Amino acid sequence: MNEGRCSSCGAPLLWAVTERGKHMPLSKQTERRRFVVDEHGIARSVVTYEAHWADCPNAALHRRSP
C-alpha cells in the first residue's frame, strides 16, 4: 500500500486497491488488530482500516455526482 495525505483535510492515508482495481483511501489512524476465524476454527490476526470517506470532514467534496 502507498502512503499519502488527504488533499482536503490533510489526514494521513494508506491507498489500497479494491478487487475491481479501484483506488481506495484508508484512514491510517483507524488501524485495528482483529482476529478472523476460518472454517477450520483457526484464528489469524489481521490489521483493518476504515475507509477514509467515513471519517473525512470534507468527504462530500470528493463524491462523484450520479
Secondary structure, 3 states (H helix, E strand, C coil): CEEEECCCCCCEEEEEECCCCCEEEEEHHHCEEEEEECCCCCEEEEEECCEHHHCCCCHHHHCCCC
